[in-house]
Amino acid sequence: MSFIQILLIHISTPLLGSLMVAIYVALSITGLIIIRKFYPHDKCKLHNDVAGFIFTTLGVIYAVLLAFTVIITWQDFDKASEVTSNEANCIASLYHDATAFPAGFRAQLKSELTNYINAIINDEWQKMAKGQRSPQVEKIQEKLWLLYGSFQPKNETQKIFLMESVKIMNQASEMRRQRIVYASSGIHPLLYFVLITGSFITIAFTMMFGTENLVPHLIMTSFLAAMIALTLFTIIALDYPFTGNISIKPEVFTSMLSSLMSP
């Protein structure tokens, strides 16, 4: 389990966001006051023109990096949600297609599919928050494969439905594998190192500008620090789609189960 997942599991998302903003703003204010004490504004003011050009380039580079990372994490979050919905639809199709099979096999198949959905909701979803898969779901999935593999169709209709069910079962298995991959893989630690280091460099650079009035300088630096902290918080919150308060919930499986079990 990664450090980001540990944070998202043990700290609520609103609290984590507030802490990040508070820490960044506090560090920016403290840093600016310290720099002003040892390096007065009249000395910094001499380099404002050159510093402005450098800061513009630095800000663009960091902004592009931040924007790129936010887009990537959001796309992965969206793909994980789509994969989850597709998996649920596949299982629902398997449940409905079971009507073409004999009563005994149909009852057994629907029972195992119901157990499969319940195991995903009640067991695997909690394990995915830690980037793990459920052995219970694995066992039920093996039972389903054994059921399909041992069934001998007695007519052409059952043969067609069996072939289609096996195809859909393969799709559901693939969707589950993708879902688990999204739950266990996040942004590389190196990228986090670059993002966090870049944030401190960008904020520190604003402290090198010389302004006669300290209060507006503190406010502007604090706003920049807060904006960077919120963006980094967004990346962290979306990094693991199935971990934390801002995560994909098993509602699609829950609603599907209620629909299938209703008369």
Phi, psi and omega in degrees: 000132184282166179296323179297318178296322178298317178299312184292331180283318188266345179236129180297149185299314177300320180294319179298316179297318179295319179297317180297316179296316181297317181295314181296316180294317180297317179294321181293319179294314180298316181297318181294319179296319180294316180296319179298328182290319184262346182220085187303161185296331182293332176283320179292327185299333182295336185250014184300320182296310180294318181298327180297316179295316181295318181295325178298314178296315179299317181295321179295315180300312182291322179297319178296317179297316178297312182298317179300316182292320177298316180297316181297314181294321179293319179297318178296320177298315180294319179295321179297321178294320179293319178298319179298316179295319179296321178297315179297321179295323178297316180293322177297322178295320178299319181296316181289323180292343180294344181296340182279349184267164178302156187304313183297312180294321181298316180296318180294319181294315180294325178296316180292323177294321177296316177298323180296314180295317179298321180294323177296315184291311191269340184240305187292327183297322178291323180288328180295333177299336178257009179078024183245165175249163184263122174297329179296317178295322178300317181294317180293323177297320177296321178297319179296319178296320178295321178299310180295323182289332183267350183283134178250107181296141183258350177210176185293325179297313179296325178296316180295316180293326178294316179298317180293322180295319178297320178298315180292324178297321176298319179295318179296320178296320179294318178299320179295319178298318178295320179300317180291324177297315178297327181286335187252352183240134179228196179294141180297139179305329179298320180293322175298320178299316180294317181296314182290316177297317178298325179295318180292322178295316181297314180294318181298327182294328179293338180284348183271358176278143180262117175231138183292324181265119184287324187298310177300325178296318177297318182295314181296317179295322179294319178298317179297316180298318180295320180295317178295318180297319179295322179292317177296322177298319178299317179298315181295317183294329182263354188300315179248105189298340184248015182237137176093180181290322177269084184213167178283126181263160181279030184296326181295324177285322180296314180293324178294319180296318179297321180291319182289327183277345180287145182292000000 
